[in-house]
């Protein structure tokens, strides 16, 4: 069985019930999630051996986060215990023309204050077939930027493929700093995952003729973006998620995978959103699964987009769908009819 290592922060997620606004809520729905934790949980549902690397407090709240990962089959043996707090983020689900909102309370979390030397990457990568992280992890602190650099360098030395989702978060760092740090990391990355905003905000690479706010996307522009990323940093492939926002409730959703001058586009899905947080992570997990399965690029991007399409129908961050469900959608069965 292929073993995938993911590295990042897991947090407590707090949401008002349903579509209530923050200021309306007297009760909060609790779950646990984070970019790389979401990828690990999704891969575990696909039957892969997924291990999550992080640091969480040794108190009961830290244990709750670990228990949530274990519940969905993720290996937590590499999670370090220590520090004083688990990061928190609040999600207010949008609807129609009202956008969703996310508020972070993650400063001074256990993983943000962790030291690079706490992670022995040669031991962590023993028996690993893949390594995945996102641009969120090096954004947490200078220490985590250092740890991320050491991780990708060690993975390259050990011949382990690396994927990175840029996942730029302007509330964590500036575009200028993100560009500098990620520019040092990406030369060690085999597959870069991005969207149109990340490429523009981090590296100044933009599509022409697209209006993100109006949901207008020009496919040819993304081929140029992917080509520039591969040429600038030496990545073997670049995958781009294509989200056209009609409203907070309805999106067009597709994706593209680029390699050596050729772009492969998945079918477009018009999705009615139940919960969009974690959509990009489910795409990354689908891509990793399909790459480890040695599928061709067209089948790979079709599966990744289908898996992430289904995630938008699931509450909370983890994509709790099977390979068979994603393959059924990728094969063209999008009716949503009851399965008996």
ZIKA-V862434 format. One line per field, one symbol per residue. ss: DSSP state (a for helix, b for strand, c for the rest). phi: phi as a letter, one per 40 degrees, with the letter a starting at -180 (. if undefined). burial: 1 if it has 24 or more other ideal C-beta (glycine too) atoms within 12 Angstrom, else 0. A space follows every 50 residues. Layout:
ss: ???
phi: ???
burial: ???
//
This chain:
ss: ccbbbbbcccbbbbbccccccaaaccccbbbbbcaaaaaaaaaaacccbb bbbcbbcccaaaaaaaaaaaacccbccccbbccccccbbbbbccbccbcc bbbbbccccccccccaaaccaaaacccccbbbbbaaaaaccaaaaaaaaa aaaaaaacccbbbbbcccccccccaaaaaaaaaaaaaaccbbbbcaaaaa aaacccccccbaaacbccaaaaaaaaaaaaaaacccbbbbbbbbbccccb bbbbbbbbbccbbbbcccbbbbccccccaaaaaaaaaaaaaaccccaaaa aaaaaaaaaaacccccccccccaaaaaaaacccccccccc
phi: .cbbbbbibbbcbbbccfbccdcccbbbcbabaidcccccccccccgccb bbbabbcccccccdccccccdbgccbccccbigbaccbabbbccafcccc bbbcbbcgcdcccccdccbccccdccgcbabbabccccccaccccccccc ccccdcccgccbbbcdfcbccbaccccdcccccccccbbcbcbabccdcc ccbgcbcbgbbcccgbbbdcccccccccccccbgccabbbcbbbccaccb bcaaabbbafgbbbbcdcbcbcccaccgcccccdccccdccccgcccccc ccccccccccdccbcgccccbcdcccccccchcbcgcccb
burial: 01111111111111110000000000000011111111111111110111 11111110001100110111011111011110101111111111000001 01010100111111010110100110011111111111111011111111 11111001011111111110011010011011101101111111111111 11101010010100001010111111111100101111111111100100 11111111100011111110101111111111111111111110001011 1111111111111111111110101110110000000000
//
